[in-house]
């Protein structure tokens, strides 16, 4: 069952060909690993999905639309600096679709910019009249489209995350175990690293109380 559709502006023939190849792998019993918002970086064993046709893209697809995949067919989803490119009010719905395609114990993990840290550093750069740091931090906050004339609109950021906001959004997407850590692996890379798992705590049937009925006394 294909739950997605060809996206306007994308090549429908290439999209359907990619979906066909993915379904062949699923029918052969393979659990997929997805790199969502793949950009230019390809990872061994992962199927790249991106709205742009890039060297790392196996399936060209708009992530605001449902993934054209059946339920419970993916073991891992990696998304490096992807969620910030989606409008915040749409993120819970997108995450619920990612949750749908993951298997039980499937893992969603990746990174987003640390909006809280970047905002504080940007204000400090403004105070110190450090124009270079202001520009770099603007890129962290708003995406390259804000300052780079060669960037494309898809590179604009549409949401800022703090650790608390990110945790709430992941939980609202259905994930039960969520870990968010702060990271700073590079001078201009302030990030939140997140890990979310599906189905650690299975749903059980709750024993509900029953309303006891009292027999009416016969009318004299």
PLY file of the C-alpha trace (Angstrom):
ply
format ascii 1.0
element vertex 220
property float x
property float y
property float z
element edge 219
property int vertex1
property int vertex2
end_header
0.00 0.00 0.00
1.56 3.28 -1.11
0.57 6.02 1.32
2.35 8.90 -0.38
1.89 10.57 -3.75
4.16 12.20 -6.29
4.97 15.74 -5.15
4.38 18.72 -7.44
7.68 19.81 -8.98
9.34 16.42 -8.52
9.79 13.86 -11.28
6.88 11.39 -10.79
8.57 8.71 -12.92
11.74 8.78 -10.84
9.70 8.87 -7.62
7.64 5.82 -8.62
10.78 3.97 -9.78
12.44 4.61 -6.42
9.31 3.51 -4.53
9.16 0.33 -6.63
12.78 -0.55 -5.79
12.18 0.14 -2.10
9.08 -2.09 -2.09
11.06 -4.91 -3.68
13.51 -4.73 -0.78
10.64 -4.69 1.74
8.96 -7.69 0.07
12.29 -9.54 0.34
12.08 -9.08 4.11
14.58 -6.25 4.44
14.06 -3.59 7.10
15.00 -0.19 5.76
17.26 2.44 7.26
16.35 5.98 6.20
18.42 9.15 6.02
15.72 11.83 5.93
16.79 15.20 4.58
19.89 13.50 3.19
21.31 16.57 1.46
24.74 15.77 0.01
25.82 13.13 2.53
25.37 9.44 1.76
25.67 6.81 4.51
26.32 3.13 3.87
23.18 1.03 4.32
20.83 4.02 4.46
18.25 5.05 1.87
18.54 8.80 1.29
15.34 10.86 1.09
15.38 14.55 0.16
13.20 17.11 -1.59
16.17 17.94 -3.83
17.84 15.62 -6.29
21.30 15.22 -4.76
24.04 12.55 -4.96
22.79 11.18 -1.62
19.11 11.10 -2.61
17.59 7.72 -3.50
13.97 8.90 -3.15
13.05 12.49 -3.99
10.19 13.34 -1.65
8.71 16.27 0.29
8.96 15.35 3.98
5.83 17.37 4.75
3.93 14.63 2.91
3.47 11.06 4.22
6.34 8.74 3.38
5.37 6.40 0.50
6.11 3.35 2.65
4.06 0.70 4.47
3.78 0.51 8.25
6.55 -1.08 10.36
9.12 -1.43 7.59
11.96 0.78 8.91
14.40 -0.06 11.71
16.34 3.25 11.86
15.64 6.84 10.85
18.52 9.32 10.86
17.86 13.03 10.30
20.79 15.40 10.61
19.63 19.04 10.75
16.29 18.25 9.12
13.53 19.03 11.63
14.41 22.74 11.78
13.57 22.99 8.07
9.94 21.95 8.76
7.33 24.35 10.18
6.98 23.78 13.91
3.20 23.33 13.76
3.63 20.52 11.21
6.43 18.67 13.03
4.19 16.52 15.31
2.21 15.27 12.31
5.39 14.53 10.33
6.86 12.67 13.32
3.70 10.58 13.68
4.17 9.41 10.11
7.82 8.54 10.80
6.60 6.71 13.90
4.16 4.77 11.68
6.84 3.37 9.37
9.21 2.39 12.21
9.13 -1.12 13.64
8.69 -1.70 17.36
11.98 -0.76 19.02
12.79 1.28 15.92
15.07 4.26 16.52
14.81 7.87 15.37
17.97 9.88 15.95
19.73 12.98 14.70
20.54 16.61 15.36
19.01 20.09 15.26
20.63 23.46 16.02
20.57 24.43 19.70
18.38 27.52 19.36
18.77 28.55 22.98
22.57 28.55 22.87
22.76 30.18 19.43
20.37 33.00 20.45
22.46 33.81 23.54
25.67 33.84 21.48
24.10 35.98 18.75
23.05 38.59 21.31
26.58 38.56 22.73
28.01 39.07 19.22
25.67 42.02 18.65
26.75 43.57 21.96
30.42 43.14 20.99
29.81 44.44 17.44
31.29 41.22 16.07
29.77 41.18 12.58
31.44 37.93 11.46
30.09 36.00 14.46
26.67 37.59 13.94
26.58 36.28 10.35
27.69 32.77 11.29
25.19 32.59 14.14
22.44 33.90 11.86
23.18 30.90 9.63
22.82 28.61 12.66
19.50 30.20 13.62
17.84 30.92 10.27
19.69 28.66 7.82
22.02 29.50 4.97
19.22 31.02 2.88
19.23 34.06 5.19
22.77 35.17 4.30
23.98 33.12 1.31
22.77 34.40 -2.10
23.50 30.98 -3.64
21.40 29.04 -1.11
17.98 27.65 -2.04
14.70 28.27 -0.15
14.77 24.69 1.16
17.83 25.67 3.21
15.86 28.16 5.32
15.08 27.21 8.92
11.40 27.31 9.91
11.66 26.34 13.59
13.97 26.91 16.56
14.37 24.22 19.19
15.41 24.24 22.80
15.95 20.91 24.54
12.55 21.16 26.24
10.68 22.05 23.04
12.37 19.26 21.08
11.55 16.70 23.77
7.88 17.77 23.76
7.64 17.57 19.96
9.17 14.08 19.84
6.83 12.90 22.58
3.83 14.35 20.75
4.91 12.29 17.73
4.28 9.13 19.76
7.81 8.26 20.85
8.03 6.83 24.36
11.72 7.06 25.18
13.29 10.39 24.31
16.81 11.56 25.16
18.05 15.05 24.24
21.65 16.11 24.86
23.54 19.32 24.10
26.59 19.04 21.84
29.25 21.40 20.50
31.47 19.43 18.10
32.65 22.48 16.14
33.18 26.20 16.59
29.93 27.10 14.82
28.07 23.88 15.55
25.87 24.16 18.62
23.49 21.25 18.38
20.91 19.20 20.21
21.46 15.46 19.80
18.30 13.39 20.14
17.35 9.72 20.33
13.75 8.50 20.31
12.45 4.94 20.39
9.14 3.40 19.35
7.32 0.76 21.36
9.51 0.14 24.41
6.47 0.15 26.65
3.71 -1.85 24.91
0.09 -0.87 25.24
-1.92 -3.06 27.60
-5.64 -3.39 28.14
-6.68 -1.38 31.17
-9.09 -3.18 33.48
-11.92 -0.70 33.71
-14.34 -0.62 36.65
-17.84 -1.89 35.95
-20.89 -0.06 37.19
-22.87 -2.41 39.39
-26.61 -2.26 38.87
-29.01 -2.39 41.84
-32.20 -4.35 41.38
-35.28 -2.19 41.83
-37.59 -3.12 44.66
-40.96 -4.31 43.43
-43.69 -1.71 43.61
-46.24 -2.67 46.28
0 1
1 2
2 3
3 4
4 5
5 6
6 7
7 8
8 9
9 10
10 11
11 12
12 13
13 14
14 15
15 16
16 17
17 18
18 19
19 20
20 21
21 22
22 23
23 24
24 25
25 26
26 27
27 28
28 29
29 30
30 31
31 32
32 33
33 34
34 35
35 36
36 37
37 38
38 39
39 40
40 41
41 42
42 43
43 44
44 45
45 46
46 47
47 48
48 49
49 50
50 51
51 52
52 53
53 54
54 55
55 56
56 57
57 58
58 59
59 60
60 61
61 62
62 63
63 64
64 65
65 66
66 67
67 68
68 69
69 70
70 71
71 72
72 73
73 74
74 75
75 76
76 77
77 78
78 79
79 80
80 81
81 82
82 83
83 84
84 85
85 86
86 87
87 88
88 89
89 90
90 91
91 92
92 93
93 94
94 95
95 96
96 97
97 98
98 99
99 100
100 101
101 102
102 103
103 104
104 105
105 106
106 107
107 108
108 109
109 110
110 111
111 112
112 113
113 114
114 115
115 116
116 117
117 118
118 119
119 120
120 121
121 122
122 123
123 124
124 125
125 126
126 127
127 128
128 129
129 130
130 131
131 132
132 133
133 134
134 135
135 136
136 137
137 138
138 139
139 140
140 141
141 142
142 143
143 144
144 145
145 146
146 147
147 148
148 149
149 150
150 151
151 152
152 153
153 154
154 155
155 156
156 157
157 158
158 159
159 160
160 161
161 162
162 163
163 164
164 165
165 166
166 167
167 168
168 169
169 170
170 171
171 172
172 173
173 174
174 175
175 176
176 177
177 178
178 179
179 180
180 181
181 182
182 183
183 184
184 185
185 186
186 187
187 188
188 189
189 190
190 191
191 192
192 193
193 194
194 195
195 196
196 197
197 198
198 199
199 200
200 201
201 202
202 203
203 204
204 205
205 206
206 207
207 208
208 209
209 210
210 211
211 212
212 213
213 214
214 215
215 216
216 217
217 218
218 219
